[in-house]
Amino acid sequence: MKFKSSKVNEFRLWGLLLTMGGMLLMIVGLAGIVFNWGTAGKIMAGIFMVVGAIAMLASMAVYFWAGMMSTSTTVIECPECGKPTKMLGKTDRCMFCKTILSLDPKHDPNASV
């Protein structure tokens, strides 16, 4: 549970991974042309460039979606670190110290049973 993050940061992480993966696919695809592998290399380059471009467009969509969600979130002050953090849903984690936060008392992880 140490690696959990806030929901907004999770979406941004997926956008970053798609961006890096798309760029890596396009670079790998160019190896077919750079190393002069003939017709097979050109076909490989074309396929990898298209798949890489699709991954880059998907990352743009994820970043846009995270940005739109980020504008409509509730901003609260974290009781642990005192910094303002954005909260999606009923429970979320602090963007800075990863403390579990809740607006609804019945979802409070720190409440005694």
Solvent accessible surface area in square Angstrom, and as a share of the most:
residue,aa,sasa,rsa
1,M,180,0.80
2,K,175,0.74
3,F,187,0.78
4,K,99,0.42
5,S,25,0.16
6,S,0,0.00
7,K,79,0.33
8,V,1,0.00
9,N,42,0.22
10,E,57,0.25
11,F,53,0.22
12,R,92,0.34
13,L,84,0.42
14,W,146,0.51
15,G,0,0.00
16,L,82,0.41
17,L,88,0.44
18,L,58,0.29
19,T,26,0.15
20,M,98,0.44
21,G,30,0.29
22,G,0,0.00
23,M,81,0.36
24,L,112,0.56
25,L,57,0.28
26,M,45,0.20
27,I,115,0.58
28,V,66,0.38
29,G,0,0.00
30,L,73,0.36
31,A,23,0.18
32,G,1,0.01
33,I,96,0.49
34,V,108,0.62
35,F,131,0.55
36,N,128,0.65
37,W,132,0.46
38,G,35,0.34
39,T,102,0.60
40,A,74,0.57
41,G,1,0.01
42,K,139,0.59
43,I,103,0.52
44,M,51,0.23
45,A,4,0.03
46,G,37,0.35
47,I,100,0.51
48,F,58,0.24
49,M,71,0.32
50,V,90,0.52
51,V,71,0.41
52,G,0,0.00
53,A,43,0.34
54,I,108,0.55
55,A,16,0.13
56,M,60,0.27
57,L,108,0.54
58,A,40,0.31
59,S,5,0.03
60,M,125,0.56
61,A,59,0.45
62,V,28,0.16
63,Y,92,0.35
64,F,134,0.56
65,W,137,0.48
66,A,2,0.02
67,G,30,0.29
68,M,103,0.46
69,M,39,0.18
70,S,11,0.07
71,T,108,0.63
72,S,94,0.60
73,T,21,0.12
74,T,66,0.38
75,V,92,0.53
76,I,38,0.19
77,E,124,0.56
78,C,1,0.01
79,P,114,0.71
80,E,125,0.56
81,C,50,0.30
82,G,38,0.37
83,K,98,0.41
84,P,91,0.57
85,T,1,0.01
86,K,63,0.27
87,M,6,0.03
88,L,28,0.14
89,G,57,0.55
90,K,122,0.52
91,T,47,0.27
92,D,8,0.04
93,R,42,0.15
94,C,0,0.00
95,M,36,0.16
96,F,107,0.44
97,C,50,0.30
98,K,76,0.32
99,T,31,0.18
100,I,70,0.36
101,L,8,0.04
102,S,31,0.20
103,L,105,0.52
104,D,43,0.22
105,P,111,0.70
106,K,160,0.68
107,H,70,0.31
108,D,56,0.29
109,P,64,0.40
110,N,122,0.63
111,A,56,0.43
112,S,112,0.72
113,V,198,1.14
